[in-house]
Amino acid sequence: MTKKRDVSATVFVNPVPLVLVTVADRRGRHSIITVGWAGGMCADPPYVGIAVRLDRFSHDIICESREYAINLPTRDMLEVVDYCGSVSARERDKFADTGLHREAATRLQWASLIRECPVNLECRVEDILSLGQHDFFVGRVVATRAHSDWLGERGRICPLPREYLAYSSGEYLGIEAPLGRRGKIFRPRA
Ligand SMILES: Cc1cc2nc3c(=O)[nH]c(=O)nc-3n(C[C@H](O)[C@H](O)[C@H](O)COP(=O)(O)O)c2cc1C
């Protein structure tokens, strides 16, 4: 069996899905930030948290506006995902540069949604955990919008696996095929 070794304490929970987070302040400054550290925290009521480094332009905007939108990109949006994760809105207008379109949010006051993303979650910040290099924003999902072709039975969001976009250790990843349905895999050994 392969021998395990102790290495320095690190963050390795990979792969992670990628999201585009949109933020804006009351002066009308917008940013789109690529975020790998986003995750569901509670189903009912719904919460999605994001970890944002203190030096990001978006960080200060979220602290001021106390809101953000999570926009799910598809694999064909890889170029804009990479761009929004490499350039700061301090220097560039990311909506203008990428050609992405702003769509009005239903419940947020400042931030826009990204029209090209098939799923948008509008979040209001209820708590901020100061952890060090990153702050963790606890966002209550106050509205969700999804393309109708991503909706299955009873309004459930069901994307095609080949549209997913994930990330691990500096590499973008796609998912080629599902492995099976939840709850249908385990077979007890007789
Ligand atoms: C794949 C990828 C994942 C990223 N994940 C995060 C993240 O989880 N948190 C974060 O603060 N920055 C993350 N970044 C970096 C920001 O997206 C990047 O610094 C961005 O330019 C910040 O924009 P802003 O200064 O307009 O806020 C990621 C970048 C990439 C390319």
The ligand as a MOL file (V3000), in Angstrom:
LIG
                    3D

  0  0  0     0  0            999 V3000
M  V30 BEGIN CTAB
M  V30 COUNTS 31 33 0 0 0
M  V30 BEGIN ATOM
M  V30 1 C -9.8130 29.7430 -10.9350 0
M  V30 2 C -9.7620 30.9130 -9.9960 0
M  V30 3 C -10.3270 30.8180 -8.7270 0
M  V30 4 C -10.2580 31.9150 -7.8370 0
M  V30 5 N -10.8260 31.7940 -6.6020 0
M  V30 6 C -10.7880 32.8480 -5.7500 0
M  V30 7 C -11.4120 32.7750 -4.4690 0
M  V30 8 O -12.0280 31.7620 -4.0950 0
M  V30 9 N -11.3400 33.8680 -3.6540 0
M  V30 10 C -10.6680 35.0210 -4.0190 0
M  V30 11 O -10.5940 35.9760 -3.2350 0
M  V30 12 N -10.0700 35.1180 -5.2370 0
M  V30 13 C -10.1330 34.0780 -6.1130 0
M  V30 14 N -9.5600 34.1790 -7.3490 0
M  V30 15 C -8.8490 35.4110 -7.7250 0
M  V30 16 C -9.7870 36.5660 -8.1540 0
M  V30 17 O -10.7920 36.1130 -9.0390 0
M  V30 18 C -8.9530 37.6630 -8.8440 0
M  V30 19 O -7.9550 38.1430 -7.9560 0
M  V30 20 C -9.7800 38.8200 -9.3860 0
M  V30 21 O -8.9810 39.5110 -10.3290 0
M  V30 22 C -10.2470 39.8060 -8.3100 0
M  V30 23 O -10.9690 40.8260 -8.9310 0
M  V30 24 P -11.3360 42.2130 -8.1660 0
M  V30 25 O -10.0290 42.8300 -7.7280 0
M  V30 26 O -12.0630 43.0200 -9.2060 0
M  V30 27 O -12.1910 41.8520 -6.9970 0
M  V30 28 C -9.6250 33.1120 -8.2410 0
M  V30 29 C -9.0770 33.2110 -9.5350 0
M  V30 30 C -9.1580 32.1300 -10.4100 0
M  V30 31 C -8.5790 32.2490 -11.8120 0
M  V30 END ATOM
M  V30 BEGIN BOND
M  V30 1 1 1 2
M  V30 2 1 2 3
M  V30 3 2 2 30
M  V30 4 2 3 4
M  V30 5 1 4 5
M  V30 6 1 4 28
M  V30 7 2 5 6
M  V30 8 1 6 7
M  V30 9 1 6 13
M  V30 10 2 7 8
M  V30 11 1 7 9
M  V30 12 1 9 10
M  V30 13 2 10 11
M  V30 14 1 10 12
M  V30 15 2 12 13
M  V30 16 1 13 14
M  V30 17 1 14 15
M  V30 18 1 14 28
M  V30 19 1 15 16
M  V30 20 1 16 17
M  V30 21 1 16 18
M  V30 22 1 18 19
M  V30 23 1 18 20
M  V30 24 1 20 21
M  V30 25 1 20 22
M  V30 26 1 22 23
M  V30 27 1 23 24
M  V30 28 2 24 25
M  V30 29 1 24 26
M  V30 30 1 24 27
M  V30 31 2 28 29
M  V30 32 1 29 30
M  V30 33 1 30 31
M  V30 END BOND
M  V30 END CTAB
M  END
